[in-house]
């Protein structure tokens, strides 16, 4: 029997998803920094493949400590903390899971939007505390028929737009360039898009180019009836500017699946009733996780069999 190829997995995964990897490869599972450092120090010379995610990444120093490394795979679409340049300089293939969790992320984005606009979390708490609708000072607006601005029109952005069309929403977007395959209104500037829309949804990659793209000026443009949703990366929103805007009524509300401090909670937002928070789980449905695992196996199997990867970066 041929020897299994050594692969390092540095992303946290449930056992059910690790099992197929371990069956096909000599897998070392190192889901936290201490385990990762120890694995690379002890067995770095053996590893030929690494599975990570964008928010965990793989540094230049770690790449250099693995001289046999041939392929780095991201379980999701993000690669912002993978040193892609260092990998390419070595001829190492980088692949991702593009298209495997976009439906799940888009579903979650709309869940956050509806929860934030309609006040579902605070209404739930009110009922649990014995309250009823007659005690409410006002009524919450509808989502249908409003203007939605989507920052990023990749696979996830297009899925969000499809859901928005089902709510009879007018759709605008901002991205690095205008897309020829969509007919939505295009805005070159995020602030301009924020001034046009009722709801601003972030669906772009993280990294230096998008750091604090949503700042005080963008929030001011979104306005006192506006709602922000972020299913991208925590780094794209200036947390302190958002907290100040939510406290002052600069915007009406927010729904965040990601935040700059994660995995620690965003302390400046915790006491605010007009923000809905979830722990970076938008892309983690069973269907999405299975599709992501299948894509990783297709990418790594394709590389080592010389057929090629499915989704190169």
N, C-alpha and C positions, 0 to 999 in steps of 0.2 A: 504494500500500500504506500503511495507517495506521501511524503511528509506534508503536513498542512502548512500553508503560508502564514507567518506570524503577522497579526493585525492588532493594533492598539485602539481601543474604544475609550474615548475620554468624554463622552456625553452620557448623562444619566439616562438609563433605559430600564423599563420593567423587564423582569426575567423572561417573560414570554417573547419579547422582541430580541433579547440577547441570544436565546436558544438557537435560532437558525444560523446566526453568525458563528457561534461556537461549534456547531455541527460541521460547518464548511471550512472554518479557519482556526488556526491556533490563536485564539482570542485572549488578550489580556484586557481586563475591564478595570479602568481607573477613572471613576466618575468625579473625583474631587482633586484639588490641586496637589495635596500631599501624595495621594496614590499615583497621580500622573507623574509628578517629579520622580518618585521612587521607581516607577516602571521605566521611565526613559533613562534614568541613571543606571539601572540594572540591566535592562534588555534593549536599550536604544539601538544598538548595533544590529539587532535581529529584525526589527519591524520593517515591513515592506508596504504596509498600508495603515492609514489612520482614519478613524471616523470621529468627527467632531461636529459642532454647530457654530453658526456665525458669532454668537455671543460668548462662546468659549474659545474658539479660534485655535491657532497654532502659530507660535512665534518663530522668528528667524533662528534664534538660539536652539529651540527645540528641533527645528528642521535640520539644523547643522549637527545635532547630536544623534541623528538617525541616518547614517551614511547609506543604508540600503533602501531608504524610503523611495517608493515609486509613485504612490497615489495618495492624495488627501481628499476625503469626501466629507461634505457637509450634509447633515441629515435633512436640513431645511434648505431654503433658497439663499439665506444670508451667508456671506463669507467675509464680513467686515473685519473680524479679528484674526483671520487667516492671513499670514504674510504671503500673498499670492506672488508678489514679485520675487521673493526669495525662493519660492517653490519653482517658479518658471526658470529662474537662473540655473537651477539644478536639473531642469528637464523633468520635474515632477508634475504629474497630471493633477489638476484640481477639478473636482466635479461636485455638483450639488443636487438637491432634490427638487429642482424647479417644477412647479405644477402639481406636486403631490399633496399639498395642504391648502391650496388657495381657496377651495370651496369652504373648508372649515373656518379659515380666517375671515372670509367674507361673511359667513353666517354670524360669527362672533361679533364682527364689527357692527352689523345691524342690530344684534342683541344689545350691545352697549349703547348704540344710538337711541333705540327705542326706550331703553331703561333710563337713560339720562334725560331725554326730552319729556317723557311721560312721568318721570319721578317714581318709577316702579319700586326701587329699593326703599325709599322713604315711606311710600304708601304701604308697603308690606309691613314695615316696622310699626307704622301707625295702627294698622289693624291688630297686630300682635299685642299692642299696648291698650287695646280696647277702643280705639278711635273709629270714627265713621266719617263719611264724605261731607256731612253737614258742617264739620269743624274746619274744613279746608278754606283758606282765605281766597283762593282763586282756582281756576281750572288750568290744566296743563295743555299746551298746544298739540296739534296733530303732527305726525311725521309726513304723511302723504301730501303730495302737491307742493312741497317745498323745494328749494334749491340746494343741491348737494355739490360740494367741491371736493374732488378727490385728488390728493397729491400723490402722484405715482400712477401710471396707467399700464403697469405690467399685468401679469396674470391675475394677481390679487385685485388690483385696481379695476380690471375689466369685470371680474366676478362681482365686486361691490356695485359697479355701475349697472350690471344686469339686474341685481336685486332692487336697486333704486328705481329702475324703470317700472318694476312691478308695483311700486308705490306712487306711480305717476309723478315722479320727481323730475325737475329740470336738472340736467347733469353738466357740470363743467369740470375741467381737470387742468392740472399743471404737471409738466414733466420736462425732462431735459430737451425734448423736441416734440413737435406736433406729430401725432400718429396719423398715418394715411388710412388706417383700417377702422377708425371710429369717427362718428359724426358729432361728438359732443363739443361743446364750446371749449376752446383752448385758451389758456391764460399763461403768459410767459413768466409771470411773477406770482409768488405765493400770497403776498399781501394783497395784490389785486384780486386774486381768486377769493380770498377771505372776505374782502369787501363786497363781493358779488353774492356769496352764498349764505344760506342759513346754517348749514352744517358743514364743517370742514373735517375730512377724514384723511388721516395720514397712512399711506401704504407704500412707503419708499424704503430703500435700504438704509442702514445706518452707516456710520463712518464719518471722517472729517468733513466731507463735502456737504453733509446734511445736518451737522451738529447745530442744535438750537435754531433750526430753520423756522420753527414756530417760536417767536419771541414776543416781547411786549407790543411791538408795532403791529404784528400780525393779529394778535389777540384784540387789540384796539380796533382793527379793521373788521374783525369778525363781529364785534358789537354785542350789546347787552342782551339780545335775543339769540345769539349764536351759541352753538354747541360744538365742541371739539371732540373727535374720537381718534385715538392713536392705537393702531394695531401694527405699527412698524417697528421702531426701536425707541427705547426711552430717551436716547440721546437727541432725537430730533425735536424734542420739546424742552424749552427752558422751564424747569419745574417751578422755580421761585417766581418767575413771571406769571406762570399759570396760576399758582396759588394766590398771588396778589390780585389777579384779574377775577378769579372766582370769589374771593372775599369781598371785593369792592363792587361786584355786579357788572364788571367790565364785559364778561360773557355770562351766559345763563347756566352753563353746565359743561361737564366733560365726562367721557367714558374712556378709561385707560386700561389696556391689557399689558402695557409695558411702561416702565418708569426708570429714571436714571439710577436710582439707588438699588435696584433689584440685585440680589434676592431680598435685601432689607426693604421694609415698607417705606413709602415716601412720607416722611413725618409731617411735612408742611401741608399735606393734603388730607391727612387722616381725620381731622375733626370737621371737614367740610361736607355738608349734606348734599351739595350739588355736584359731587363727583362720584362716579361708579368705578370701582377698582376690581380687576381680576388679575391673577398671578401668572401672566404670560402663558396662557393656555389656549389662545385662539387657534393655534395650529395643531392642537393635541386631542383630536377625536380618535376613537379606535380606527376609523376608516383612514384618516390621514396618517396616523402612525404606521399602519400596515403598509400603506402606499409608499411612505418614506423609507421604510425598511426594505420593501421590494425594490425601490429605486437604488438604494445603496448597494444591495446585492447585485443588481443588474450592472451598476457602474463598476464595482470592483471585480465581479466575475468577467465582465467584458474586457476590462484592462488586462487581467492576468491570463485570459484566454486569447488575447491579441485581437479580439473582435472590435475593441474600442468601447469607450464609455458612452452612456446614453445622453447625459446632460453635462457636457464640459463647461467650465467657467471661462 
